[in-house]
Amino acid sequence: MNAATSTTAQSVVSARGLRKAYKNKVALDNTAFDVAPGRIVGLIGPNGAGKTTALKALLGLIPFDGELRVLGRDPRTERDDLMQDVCFIADVAVLPRWITVQQAIDFTAGVHPRFDRRKAEAYLSHTKLKPYQKVSQMSKGMVVQLHLALVMAIDAKLLVLDEPTLGLDILYRKQFYQNLLEEYFDEGKTIIVTTHQVEEIEHILTDLMFIREGKIVLSATMDEVGERFTEVMVSVDKADAARALKPIDERQVFGKSVMLFDGVPRQQVAALGETRNVGVADLFVATMKGTYA
């Protein structure tokens, strides 16, 4: 077994030469990436970068070219088997307004073989939700709690979240991710999440993938990101020396230059000013410069 085959066998997701074109746009352009088991992966990119297309390909929702294995299966031909081990959520604040708590549990139990009704009911027992309460009678936070109960009770190997907390205020967003981490995630599960609120999820991520114009432009563990990238606040007198080391980005803060270095040893740039780890949002902006027209 060669190294590539070995990686594919161990990966939850393995993509090679993934391509998807719509009429006037290439959404995935010879894309390649791997997702290891037991990881929480942030798939981050601007609108139209290919995030949702990549997720739809993983879930077998669209045709595509190239090689893709999810939990060892081809989503194009083995989708029914695959979806027994996968849970997908696009927005935790959206459920049909007419449905009751009990009906939502009954429906999920009917469509997902890995759903544990008792686990869902146990989670809901800690909330104010009642079995015959309709979604139309709930606050947004209550809808999130119901959705969470359904998700937590599905013993899926892969959880795919596409902008799950869109439209929620910060309290409910934080609560959602906290519950996900404390009550759902373990080393037997893998989570892939896309979001525009990267600052809120960076503390739970183990891995980061940036996608731009259908290509993965960064794929690294959070530990690797911390080792590879360094931000330095450089005073005016050392700016030229710092620029000689070719920062990948520079911005002005309070009259000083904040420069971002990729692959330059931290001890080397420490002499130029105050160093710090780069936040995911700042790294994203630096990587995507020129992407927005």
Secondary structure, 3 states (H helix, E strand, C coil): CCHHHHHHHHCCEEEEEEEEEECCEEEEEEEEEEECCCCEEEEECCCCCCHHHHHHHHCCCCCCEEEEEECCECCCCCHHHHCCCEEEECCCCCCCCCCEHHHHHHHHHHHCCCECHHHHHHHHCCCCCCCCCEHHHCCHHHHHHHHHHHHHCECCCEEEEECCCCCCCHHHHHHHHHHHHHHHCCCCCEEEEECCCHHHHCCCCCEEEEEECCEEEEEEEHHHHHHHEEEEEECHHHHHHHHCCCCCEEEEECCEEEEEEECCCHHHHHHHEEEECCCHHHHHHHHHCCCCC
